[in-house]
Amino acid sequence: MDQRSEFSSKIGFILAAAGSAVGLGNIWRFPYLAAKYGGGLFVLIYIFFITTFGYAIMTSEIAIGRKTRLSPIGAYESLDKKYKFLGVIAVLVAALIVPYYSVIGGWIIKYLVVFLTGGYMIASQDGFFIDFITSPLEPVLWQAAFVFIAAAVVLKGIKDGIEKANRILMPVLIILSLGIGVYAMTLPGAVEGLKYYMIPDFSRFSVEGVLAALGQMFYSLSLAMGIMITYGSYLNKGDDIKKSVKQIEIFDSGVAILAGFMIVPAVFAFSGGSEEALSAGPGLMFITLPKVFESMAFSSLIGSTFFLMVLFAAITSGISLMEVVVSTICDKYEISRNKSVLLTTLFVIVMGIPSSLGNGIWSGFTLLDLPILDFFDFVTNAVLMPIGALLMCLFIGYRLKADVILNEMQLESDMKSRRFYTFMIKYVAPVFIVAVLLSSVLSTFGVITI
């Protein structure tokens, strides 16, 4: 390959990495979990995890990428050939996530178009969402549209594509979030919703809440997907990894909290304070919120702005997932970015079709008693990601030795940070990751509720 591309600046890298971290989980899952598990208490627990366990994992992945200047498979192979399989797991996770993630991205584009064309009353009707996702063709077309948008950005490369897109999308996303949040606070009854969301309720502390915060942090930061290794490989050697990770975490947690400002007060005002209205998953995004927007003044404008903001969050994450696959193909087979993007685009569209049709004409086909989309989500998020992260920690802590990563982070003289990082990677992170793995698997099959 030619000399490896780099982000043109530290802020370019931070916005790209933050764009990857800020995804759909921040928008619909974080507010629901915070409201369910003690409001501000959940937020405090979440912040604790991202600044300890999450910090150690993210810095490790970025440092591996920058040290090796390679995508995940090549990166691990260059460090120790016996551990090349860790890179394979990371790339497999990204390759399996991006198809079904694109299906949901297609749903968002559909809703954005509906609201932009004044169809907010149609979108708020009972049955609209189900009728749409069970259609045999329309969801597939919208999914393809989402993939083409992400692919167009990845095709342009690091500086002119990924970096430039995130320089525009991330600031606009934050401005839109602030605007909708401020408007939501003007609604009657919204203040009570904000209190419920942000004031810590220590009487609602539970093990389930801690596990929920741990799982949300793990998935929200785009850990164990190969993304941070890939983006780290484009990071300039002179940039401070430690400071960059802190800024990425501020972006990620900030957008998640802002999402709560948008959603919780609005849903509370609409539902009269019903906690059940804050249901997790697609139901909140595509069924409850359209009804909320329909009840507001400026329904079409507010709904369009919201789904545009959500689309930006989805696109930035979709771009990063595609880049992992594209970069790996380029490195492994030494082919051009153009050919790699074409192959990846075709793969994502074809692999996304089962997840899309699994809600409709293929709904009778299940894997482990899970619909197709839910199955891929389970395999990647609940199984492969925790296993990959656990093995990475053990590899760094006991095989590679933490000093290799610490030296890349340029912490030679910072003994306090070195001890903190080593303790996290060798002892704390593995325990947390096992907790994520067990809780994710058990909650998927209904053994516990999170």
C-alpha positions as CSV (number, residue, x, y, z in Angstrom):
1,M,0.0,0.0,0.0
2,D,0.9,3.6,-0.3
3,Q,2.0,5.7,2.7
4,R,-0.8,5.5,5.2
5,S,-3.2,8.4,5.4
6,E,-3.5,10.5,8.5
7,F,-6.1,12.8,10.0
8,S,-5.0,16.4,9.3
9,S,-5.4,17.4,12.9
10,K,-6.1,16.2,16.4
11,I,-9.6,17.7,16.3
12,G,-10.3,15.8,13.1
13,F,-9.5,12.6,14.8
14,I,-11.5,13.4,17.9
15,L,-14.6,14.4,15.9
16,A,-14.3,11.2,13.8
17,A,-13.8,8.9,16.9
18,A,-16.6,10.8,18.8
19,G,-18.8,10.4,15.7
20,S,-18.3,6.7,15.8
21,A,-19.1,6.6,19.5
22,V,-22.2,8.8,19.2
23,G,-24.7,6.5,17.6
24,L,-28.3,5.2,18.0
25,G,-27.6,3.8,21.5
26,N,-26.9,7.3,22.8
27,I,-30.2,8.6,21.4
28,W,-32.8,6.0,22.3
29,R,-31.1,3.7,24.9
30,F,-29.3,6.0,27.2
31,P,-32.3,8.2,28.2
32,Y,-34.5,5.1,28.8
33,L,-31.9,3.5,31.0
34,A,-31.2,6.7,32.9
35,A,-34.9,7.2,33.6
36,K,-35.3,3.6,34.6
37,Y,-32.3,3.3,37.0
38,G,-32.4,6.4,39.2
39,G,-31.9,9.3,36.8
40,G,-28.8,11.2,37.7
41,L,-27.6,8.2,39.7
42,F,-27.3,6.2,36.5
43,V,-25.5,9.1,34.8
44,L,-23.0,9.2,37.6
45,I,-22.3,5.5,37.4
46,Y,-22.0,5.7,33.6
47,I,-19.5,8.5,33.9
48,F,-17.5,6.5,36.4
49,F,-17.2,3.6,34.1
50,I,-16.2,5.6,31.0
51,T,-13.4,7.4,32.9
52,T,-12.0,4.2,34.3
53,F,-12.7,0.9,32.5
54,G,-13.8,2.6,29.2
55,Y,-10.7,4.9,29.3
56,A,-8.3,2.0,29.6
57,I,-9.9,-0.1,26.8
58,M,-10.2,2.9,24.4
59,T,-6.6,4.1,24.9
60,S,-5.4,0.5,24.4
61,E,-7.1,0.2,21.0
62,I,-6.0,3.6,19.7
63,A,-2.4,3.0,20.9
64,I,-2.3,-0.4,19.1
65,G,-3.6,1.2,15.9
66,R,-1.1,4.1,16.0
67,K,1.9,1.9,17.0
68,T,1.3,-0.6,14.1
69,R,-0.2,1.8,11.5
70,L,-2.4,-1.1,10.4
71,S,-6.0,-2.2,10.5
72,P,-7.0,-4.7,13.3
73,I,-5.9,-8.0,11.7
74,G,-2.5,-6.7,10.6
75,A,-2.1,-4.8,13.9
76,Y,-2.4,-7.8,16.1
77,E,-0.4,-9.9,13.7
78,S,2.5,-7.4,13.9
79,L,2.4,-7.5,17.7
80,D,2.2,-11.3,18.0
81,K,1.3,-13.6,15.1
82,K,-0.3,-16.0,17.5
83,Y,-2.9,-13.3,18.4
84,K,-3.9,-12.4,14.9
85,F,-7.3,-13.9,15.6
86,L,-8.1,-11.0,17.9
87,G,-8.0,-8.8,14.9
88,V,-10.2,-11.2,13.0
89,I,-12.8,-11.0,15.8
90,A,-12.8,-7.2,15.8
91,V,-13.3,-7.0,12.0
92,L,-16.0,-9.7,12.1
93,V,-17.9,-7.7,14.7
94,A,-17.8,-4.6,12.5
95,A,-18.7,-6.6,9.3
96,L,-21.7,-8.2,11.1
97,I,-22.9,-5.0,12.8
98,V,-22.9,-2.6,9.8
99,P,-25.6,-4.5,7.7
100,Y,-28.3,-4.6,10.4
101,Y,-27.3,-1.1,11.6
102,S,-27.9,0.1,8.1
103,V,-31.4,-1.4,8.2
104,I,-32.2,0.8,11.1
105,G,-30.4,3.7,9.4
106,G,-32.8,3.2,6.5
107,W,-35.8,3.4,8.8
108,I,-34.5,6.8,10.0
109,I,-34.2,8.1,6.4
110,K,-37.7,7.0,5.8
111,Y,-39.1,8.9,8.8
112,L,-37.0,11.9,7.9
113,V,-38.5,12.0,4.4
114,V,-42.0,11.5,5.8
115,F,-41.6,14.4,8.2
116,L,-40.0,16.7,5.6
117,T,-42.9,16.1,3.3
118,G,-45.5,17.0,5.9
119,G,-46.5,13.4,6.7
120,Y,-46.2,13.7,10.4
121,M,-49.8,12.8,11.0
122,I,-49.3,9.6,9.0
123,A,-46.1,8.7,10.9
124,S,-47.9,9.1,14.2
125,Q,-50.7,6.6,13.4
126,D,-50.9,3.2,15.0
127,G,-49.5,0.6,12.7
128,F,-47.5,2.9,10.5
129,F,-44.1,1.6,11.7
130,I,-45.2,-2.1,11.6
131,D,-46.6,-1.7,8.1
132,F,-43.4,-0.1,6.9
133,I,-40.9,-2.6,8.3
134,T,-43.0,-5.6,7.2
135,S,-43.1,-4.4,3.7
136,P,-41.2,-6.8,1.3
137,L,-39.3,-4.1,-0.6
138,E,-39.4,-0.6,0.9
139,P,-37.1,-1.2,3.9
140,V,-34.5,-2.8,1.7
141,L,-34.4,0.2,-0.6
142,W,-34.0,2.6,2.4
143,Q,-31.3,0.4,3.8
144,A,-29.4,0.6,0.5
145,A,-29.8,4.4,0.5
146,F,-28.2,4.6,4.0
147,V,-25.3,2.3,2.8
148,F,-24.7,4.5,-0.3
149,I,-24.5,7.6,1.8
150,A,-21.9,6.1,4.2
151,A,-20.0,4.5,1.3
152,A,-19.8,7.9,-0.5
153,V,-18.0,9.3,2.5
154,V,-15.7,6.4,3.0
155,L,-14.8,6.4,-0.7
156,K,-13.3,9.9,-0.3
157,G,-10.7,8.6,2.2
158,I,-9.6,9.9,5.6
159,K,-9.1,13.6,5.2
160,D,-11.5,14.4,2.4
161,G,-14.2,11.9,3.5
162,I,-14.4,10.7,7.1
163,E,-12.7,13.7,8.7
164,K,-14.5,16.3,6.6
165,A,-17.9,14.7,7.1
166,N,-17.5,14.5,10.9
167,R,-16.2,18.1,11.1
168,I,-19.6,19.1,9.6
169,L,-22.0,16.4,11.1
170,M,-20.8,16.4,14.7
171,P,-21.1,20.2,15.4
172,V,-24.5,20.3,13.6
173,L,-25.7,17.2,15.6
174,I,-24.8,19.0,18.8
175,I,-26.6,22.2,17.8
176,L,-29.7,20.3,16.7
177,S,-29.7,18.4,20.0
178,L,-29.4,21.6,22.0
179,G,-32.2,23.2,19.9
180,I,-34.6,20.4,20.4
181,G,-33.7,20.0,24.1
182,V,-34.4,23.7,24.7
183,Y,-37.8,23.5,22.9
184,A,-38.7,20.3,24.8
185,M,-38.2,22.2,28.1
186,T,-40.9,24.7,27.1
187,L,-43.6,22.0,27.0
188,P,-46.1,21.9,29.9
189,G,-45.0,19.2,32.4
190,A,-41.5,19.0,30.9
191,V,-39.7,20.2,34.1
192,E,-41.0,17.3,36.1
193,G,-39.6,15.0,33.4
194,L,-36.3,16.7,33.6
195,K,-36.2,16.3,37.4
196,Y,-37.1,12.6,37.0
197,Y,-34.2,12.2,34.5
198,M,-31.4,14.2,36.2
199,I,-31.9,14.2,39.9
200,P,-30.2,11.2,41.5
201,D,-32.5,8.8,43.3
202,F,-30.3,6.6,45.4
203,S,-33.2,4.6,46.7
204,R,-33.4,3.0,43.2
205,F,-29.8,1.8,43.2
206,S,-29.6,-1.8,42.0
207,V,-27.1,-4.3,40.6
208,E,-29.2,-4.3,37.4
209,G,-28.7,-0.6,37.1
210,V,-24.9,-0.9,37.5
211,L,-24.9,-3.7,34.8
212,A,-27.0,-1.5,32.5
213,A,-24.6,1.4,32.9
214,L,-21.6,-0.9,32.3
215,G,-23.2,-2.4,29.2
216,Q,-24.2,1.0,27.8
217,M,-20.7,2.4,28.3
218,F,-19.1,-0.6,26.6
219,Y,-21.2,-0.4,23.5
220,S,-21.5,3.4,23.3
221,L,-17.7,3.9,23.1
222,S,-17.4,1.6,20.0
223,L,-15.1,-0.7,21.9
224,A,-14.0,-4.1,20.5
225,M,-15.3,-3.3,17.0
226,G,-11.9,-2.6,15.5
227,I,-12.9,1.1,15.0
228,M,-10.5,2.7,17.4
229,I,-7.6,0.5,16.2
230,T,-8.4,1.6,12.6
231,Y,-8.8,5.3,13.5
232,G,-5.7,5.1,15.7
233,S,-3.7,3.9,12.7
234,Y,-4.5,7.2,11.0
235,L,-3.5,9.3,14.1
236,N,-0.4,11.4,14.0
237,K,2.5,10.3,16.2
238,G,2.7,13.7,17.9
239,D,-0.9,13.7,19.1
240,D,-1.7,13.0,22.8
241,I,-3.7,9.8,23.1
242,K,-4.6,10.4,26.7
243,K,-6.1,13.8,26.1
244,S,-7.8,12.7,22.9
245,V,-9.6,9.9,24.7
246,K,-10.9,12.2,27.4
247,Q,-12.3,14.6,24.8
248,I,-13.9,11.7,22.9
249,E,-15.6,10.6,26.2
250,I,-16.8,14.1,26.8
251,F,-18.5,14.2,23.4
252,D,-20.0,10.8,23.8
253,S,-21.5,11.3,27.3
254,G,-22.5,14.9,26.5
255,V,-24.6,13.8,23.5
256,A,-26.1,11.0,25.5
257,I,-27.2,13.3,28.3
258,L,-28.4,15.9,25.7
259,A,-30.6,13.1,24.2
260,G,-32.2,12.7,27.5
261,F,-32.9,16.4,27.6
262,M,-34.7,16.1,24.3
263,I,-36.6,12.9,24.9
264,V,-37.5,12.4,28.6
265,P,-39.2,15.8,29.2
266,A,-41.1,15.6,25.8
267,V,-42.3,12.1,26.4
268,F,-43.2,12.9,30.0
269,A,-45.2,15.9,28.9
270,F,-47.0,13.9,26.3
271,S,-47.7,10.9,28.5
272,G,-48.6,12.7,31.7
273,G,-45.6,11.3,33.5
274,S,-45.9,7.6,32.5
275,E,-42.7,5.7,32.9
276,E,-43.9,3.0,30.6
277,A,-43.9,5.6,27.7
278,L,-40.1,5.5,27.8
279,S,-39.9,2.1,26.3
280,A,-36.5,1.0,25.1
281,G,-35.5,0.3,21.5
282,P,-37.2,1.1,18.2
283,G,-40.6,1.5,19.9
284,L,-39.5,4.8,21.5
285,M,-37.9,6.2,18.3
286,F,-40.4,5.1,15.7
287,I,-43.7,4.8,17.5
288,T,-43.8,6.9,20.7
289,L,-41.8,10.0,19.5
290,P,-43.8,10.5,16.3
291,K,-46.9,10.7,18.4
292,V,-45.1,13.2,20.7
293,F,-44.1,15.3,17.7
294,E,-47.6,15.2,16.3
295,S,-49.0,16.7,19.5
296,M,-46.5,19.6,19.4
297,A,-46.7,22.9,17.6
298,F,-44.4,23.0,14.5
299,S,-44.8,19.2,14.3
300,S,-43.2,18.8,10.9
301,L,-40.2,21.1,11.7
302,I,-39.5,19.5,15.1
303,G,-39.9,15.9,13.8
304,S,-37.7,16.7,10.8
305,T,-35.0,18.3,12.9
306,F,-35.0,15.3,15.3
307,F,-34.7,12.6,12.6
308,L,-32.1,14.7,10.8
309,M,-30.1,14.7,14.0
310,V,-30.6,11.0,14.5
311,L,-29.5,10.3,10.9
312,F,-26.3,12.2,11.5
313,A,-25.6,10.1,14.6
314,A,-26.3,6.9,12.6
315,I,-24.3,8.0,9.6
316,T,-21.1,8.8,11.6
317,S,-21.2,5.4,13.2
318,G,-22.0,3.6,10.0
319,I,-19.0,5.3,8.3
320,S,-16.7,4.1,11.0
321,L,-18.0,0.5,10.8
322,M,-17.5,0.5,7.1
323,E,-14.0,2.0,7.3
324,V,-12.9,-1.0,9.5
325,V,-13.9,-3.4,6.8
326,V,-12.6,-1.2,3.9
327,S,-9.2,-0.6,5.6
328,T,-8.8,-4.3,6.4
329,I,-9.4,-5.3,2.8
330,C,-7.0,-2.6,1.6
331,D,-4.3,-3.7,4.0
332,K,-4.8,-7.5,3.6
333,Y,-5.1,-7.7,-0.2
334,E,-3.3,-4.5,-1.2
335,I,-6.2,-3.3,-3.4
336,S,-7.4,0.3,-4.0
337,R,-9.8,2.0,-1.7
338,N,-12.3,2.3,-4.6
339,K,-12.4,-1.4,-5.1
340,S,-12.5,-2.1,-1.4
341,V,-15.4,0.3,-0.9
342,L,-17.3,-1.3,-3.8
343,L,-16.9,-4.8,-2.4
344,T,-17.8,-3.6,1.1
345,T,-20.9,-1.8,-0.1
346,L,-22.2,-4.9,-2.0
347,F,-21.5,-7.1,1.0
348,V,-23.3,-4.7,3.4
349,I,-26.4,-4.4,1.2
350,V,-26.7,-8.1,0.6
351,M,-26.1,-9.0,4.3
352,G,-28.6,-6.5,5.4
353,I,-31.5,-8.0,3.4
354,P,-32.1,-10.9,5.8
355,S,-32.3,-8.4,8.8
356,S,-34.7,-6.2,6.9
357,L,-36.9,-9.0,5.6
358,G,-36.8,-10.7,9.0
359,N,-39.5,-8.3,10.2
360,G,-41.8,-9.2,7.3
361,I,-41.8,-12.1,4.9
362,W,-39.0,-13.9,6.7
363,S,-40.4,-13.2,10.2
364,G,-41.1,-16.9,10.7
365,F,-37.4,-17.7,10.4
366,T,-35.5,-17.3,13.7
367,L,-32.1,-18.2,15.1
368,L,-31.8,-19.1,18.8
369,D,-35.5,-18.1,18.9
370,L,-34.5,-14.6,17.9
371,P,-35.5,-12.6,14.8
372,I,-32.7,-12.3,12.3
373,L,-31.8,-8.7,13.2
374,D,-31.9,-9.4,16.9
375,F,-29.7,-12.5,16.4
376,F,-27.0,-10.5,14.7
377,D,-27.2,-7.9,17.4
378,F,-26.9,-10.7,20.1
379,V,-23.9,-12.4,18.4
380,T,-22.0,-9.1,18.0
381,N,-22.9,-7.0,21.0
382,A,-23.6,-9.7,23.6
383,V,-21.0,-12.3,22.7
384,L,-18.2,-11.3,20.2
385,M,-17.5,-7.8,21.5
386,P,-17.0,-8.8,25.2
387,I,-15.0,-11.8,24.3
388,G,-12.8,-9.8,22.0
389,A,-12.3,-7.1,24.6
390,L,-11.5,-9.6,27.3
391,L,-8.9,-11.4,25.2
392,M,-7.3,-8.1,24.3
393,C,-6.9,-7.1,28.0
394,L,-5.4,-10.5,28.8
395,F,-3.1,-10.2,25.7
396,I,-1.9,-6.7,26.7
397,G,-1.6,-7.4,30.4
398,Y,0.0,-10.8,30.4
399,R,1.4,-11.5,27.0
400,L,2.4,-8.3,25.3
401,K,3.0,-6.5,28.6
402,A,1.3,-3.1,29.3
403,D,4.6,-1.2,28.9
404,V,4.3,-1.6,25.1
405,I,1.0,0.3,25.0
406,L,2.1,2.8,27.7
407,N,5.2,3.8,25.8
408,E,3.0,4.4,22.7
409,M,0.9,6.6,24.9
410,Q,4.1,8.5,25.8
411,L,3.6,8.1,29.6
412,E,7.2,7.1,30.3
413,S,7.5,9.6,33.2
414,D,3.9,9.6,34.4
415,M,4.0,6.8,37.0
416,K,0.6,7.5,38.4
417,S,-1.1,7.0,35.0
418,R,1.1,4.0,34.3
419,R,0.0,2.2,37.5
420,F,-3.7,3.2,36.9
421,Y,-3.6,1.8,33.4
422,T,-1.8,-1.4,34.3
423,F,-4.2,-2.1,37.2
424,M,-7.2,-1.5,35.0
425,I,-6.1,-3.6,32.1
426,K,-4.8,-6.6,34.1
427,Y,-7.3,-6.8,37.0
428,V,-10.3,-4.5,36.8
429,A,-11.3,-4.5,33.1
430,P,-11.4,-8.3,32.7
431,V,-13.8,-8.6,35.7
432,F,-16.1,-5.8,34.2
433,I,-16.0,-7.4,30.8
434,V,-17.1,-10.8,32.1
435,A,-19.9,-9.0,33.9
436,V,-21.0,-7.4,30.6
437,L,-20.8,-10.8,28.8
438,L,-22.8,-12.6,31.4
439,S,-25.4,-9.9,31.9
440,S,-25.9,-9.4,28.1
441,V,-26.4,-13.1,27.4
442,L,-28.7,-13.6,30.4
443,S,-30.8,-10.5,29.6
444,T,-31.2,-11.5,26.0
445,F,-32.8,-14.8,27.0
446,G,-34.9,-13.3,29.8
447,V,-33.1,-14.8,32.7
448,I,-32.5,-11.3,34.1
449,T,-34.0,-7.9,33.2
450,I,-31.9,-5.0,32.2
